[in-house]
Amino acid sequence: MPDPPSELYHFSEDPNIQVFEPHIAPTSALKDPLVWAVDSEHADLYYFPRNCPRVSFVASPDTSAEDIERYLADTDARRVSAIEASWLPAMRNTNVYRYVFPGDDFQLMDQNAGYWASHQTVRPVRVEPVGDLMQALAGAGIELRVMPSLWPLYQAVIASSLGFSIIRWRNPAPRPRRSPENQENVSTYNPELACREPRQRVEGRAPGSERRLTPHA
């Protein structure tokens, strides 16, 4: 079991949380009360309004050359994240705050997703605004794609060999209507596929008292 980093993070739109108490997140398959946090490598997955649906993807060791060419040939970004165009106003106007936790007492729960958890009450060391969310993503080496609908990308990514993260998938706009002859090609949402990084990654919300992989709620 790797040692925890010196700092872990929780993201929230509330800047006034003094104490994080262990809880059972509604989206978690785990039944232990926990405080969830995310590491620095995966913090950018939370540079979004809390309820904003997004699809993020990266090349993993298992990603095929064909998928790299198809999805990543034109970018040198560390990760690509996509949102719906309807969420642009919220991206511009939402204030998100980064709570910094000491790494003590946290255990690694999911290395691919960067999730750590503690059974103890946690007091943040400090809280700081993320600032302009799109600028924060750019500063983290993330390419932000804005799309009319996330459904086509979602369908493509879950069928690919990419590592991916799908968060807040209960919130996207309705799936675009397709002609009857194409209906058989439309797959249905499978929650288990929302997590894959080295195929991975996540559905849900952020760490601490919010959540994603399915821990945070």
C-alpha positions in Angstrom: 0.0 0.0 0.0 1.6 3.3 -1.1 2.1 6.1 1.4 -0.4 8.9 1.0 0.8 12.2 -0.5 1.4 15.1 1.8 -1.7 16.8 0.5 -5.1 15.6 -0.9 -8.0 17.6 -2.1 -11.7 17.9 -1.9 -13.7 20.2 -4.2 -16.9 22.0 -3.4 -18.9 25.1 -4.3 -19.3 25.8 -0.6 -16.4 27.7 0.8 -17.4 27.4 4.4 -17.0 23.8 5.4 -15.1 23.6 8.6 -15.0 19.9 9.3 -15.5 16.8 7.0 -17.3 14.0 8.8 -17.2 10.4 7.5 -20.3 9.5 5.7 -21.7 6.9 3.3 -22.1 8.5 -0.1 -25.3 7.6 -1.9 -23.3 6.8 -5.1 -20.9 4.5 -3.2 -20.9 0.7 -3.2 -19.0 0.8 0.1 -21.0 0.9 3.3 -18.3 2.3 5.6 -18.6 6.0 6.5 -15.6 7.7 4.9 -14.2 11.1 4.0 -13.1 11.0 0.4 -10.3 12.9 -1.3 -8.5 13.0 -4.6 -4.8 13.3 -5.5 -3.2 16.1 -7.5 -2.9 14.0 -10.7 -6.7 13.7 -10.9 -7.7 17.0 -9.3 -8.6 18.5 -12.7 -11.5 16.1 -13.0 -13.2 18.4 -10.5 -12.5 21.7 -12.1 -16.1 21.8 -13.1 -19.4 22.8 -11.6 -20.4 20.0 -9.3 -23.4 18.8 -11.3 -21.8 19.3 -14.7 -21.8 16.0 -16.8 -18.4 15.4 -18.4 -16.5 12.8 -20.3 -12.8 12.7 -19.9 -10.3 10.4 -21.6 -6.6 9.6 -21.8 -4.3 7.1 -23.5 -3.6 4.2 -21.1 -1.1 1.4 -21.5 -3.9 -0.7 -23.1 -5.0 1.9 -25.6 -4.6 0.8 -29.2 -2.6 2.8 -31.8 -5.9 3.2 -33.7 -7.7 4.8 -30.8 -4.8 7.1 -30.1 -4.8 8.2 -33.8 -8.6 8.6 -33.7 -9.0 10.5 -30.5 -5.7 12.0 -29.5 -3.6 12.5 -32.6 -4.3 16.2 -32.8 -3.6 17.1 -29.2 -0.7 17.0 -26.8 -2.9 17.5 -23.8 -2.4 15.4 -20.7 -6.1 14.6 -20.7 -9.2 15.6 -22.8 -12.4 16.6 -21.0 -15.7 17.3 -22.8 -18.8 19.1 -21.6 -22.1 20.1 -23.2 -22.3 23.6 -24.7 -25.3 24.3 -22.4 -22.9 24.2 -19.4 -20.6 26.9 -20.7 -22.3 29.7 -18.7 -21.9 27.6 -15.5 -18.3 27.0 -16.3 -17.7 30.7 -16.6 -19.7 31.7 -13.5 -19.4 29.0 -10.9 -17.0 29.3 -8.0 -15.3 26.1 -7.0 -13.1 25.8 -3.9 -10.2 23.4 -3.3 -10.1 22.1 0.3 -6.6 20.9 1.1 -6.3 17.9 3.5 -3.2 16.5 5.2 -2.5 13.1 3.7 -2.3 11.5 7.2 -4.9 8.9 8.0 -5.9 8.4 4.3 -5.7 5.1 2.5 -5.6 4.6 -1.2 -9.0 3.3 -2.5 -8.5 3.5 -6.3 -5.2 4.2 -7.8 -6.6 4.7 -11.3 -9.1 7.3 -10.2 -6.8 8.9 -7.6 -9.2 8.3 -4.7 -8.1 8.2 -1.1 -10.4 7.8 1.9 -10.2 8.2 5.7 -12.4 6.9 8.5 -11.5 9.9 10.6 -13.0 13.3 10.8 -10.9 15.7 8.7 -10.2 19.4 9.2 -8.9 21.1 6.1 -5.5 22.8 6.3 -6.8 25.5 4.0 -9.4 26.3 1.4 -8.7 28.2 -1.8 -10.6 29.2 -4.9 -9.8 27.3 -8.0 -10.5 30.5 -9.9 -11.4 30.6 -13.6 -12.3 26.9 -14.3 -11.3 26.9 -17.9 -8.0 28.6 -17.2 -7.4 26.1 -14.4 -8.0 23.2 -16.9 -5.6 24.8 -19.4 -3.0 25.3 -16.6 -3.3 21.6 -15.8 -2.6 20.6 -19.4 -6.2 19.6 -20.1 -7.9 20.1 -23.4 -11.6 21.2 -22.9 -13.9 20.3 -25.7 -17.4 21.8 -25.9 -20.0 19.8 -27.7 -23.7 20.1 -28.5 -24.3 16.7 -27.0 -22.0 14.3 -25.0 -23.9 11.2 -26.1 -21.9 10.5 -29.3 -18.6 10.9 -27.5 -19.9 8.8 -24.6 -20.9 6.0 -26.9 -17.5 6.1 -28.7 -15.4 6.3 -25.6 -16.9 3.4 -23.7 -16.5 1.2 -26.8 -12.8 2.2 -27.2 -9.6 1.1 -25.5 -9.1 4.6 -23.9 -8.9 5.2 -20.2 -11.9 7.3 -19.3 -13.8 9.1 -16.6 -17.5 9.8 -16.8 -18.9 12.0 -14.1 -22.5 13.1 -13.3 -23.9 11.0 -16.1 -27.4 11.4 -14.7 -27.3 15.0 -15.8 -26.6 15.2 -19.5 -29.2 16.5 -22.0 -31.5 13.8 -23.4 -29.9 11.6 -26.0 -30.5 12.9 -29.5 -33.2 11.1 -31.4 -32.1 8.6 -34.0 -33.8 7.3 -37.0 -35.4 3.8 -36.5 -32.9 2.1 -38.7 -30.1 3.2 -36.4 -31.7 2.3 -33.1 -30.1 -1.1 -32.9 -26.7 0.7 -32.8 -27.5 2.7 -29.7 -26.2 1.1 -26.5 -27.8 1.7 -23.2 -26.0 3.2 -20.2 -24.1 0.8 -18.1 -22.9 2.2 -14.7 -20.1 -0.3 -14.6 -18.6 1.3 -17.8 -18.5 4.7 -16.2 -15.3 3.6 -14.5 -12.3 2.7 -16.5 -8.8 4.1 -16.6 -6.1 2.0 -17.5 -9.4 1.6 -18.7 -10.9 3.3 -15.9 -12.5 6.1 -14.3 -15.5 7.4 -12.5 -19.2 8.3 -12.2 -20.4 10.3 -9.4 -19.0 13.2 -7.7 -16.1 14.6 -5.7 -14.2 13.6 -2.7 -14.8 14.5 0.8 -18.5 14.9 1.2 -19.2 14.9 -2.5 -18.5 12.2 -4.9 -17.5 10.2 -8.0 -16.0 6.6 -8.8 -18.8 6.1 -6.8 -17.6 7.0 -3.5 -18.3 10.6 -3.0 -21.9 11.8 -2.8 
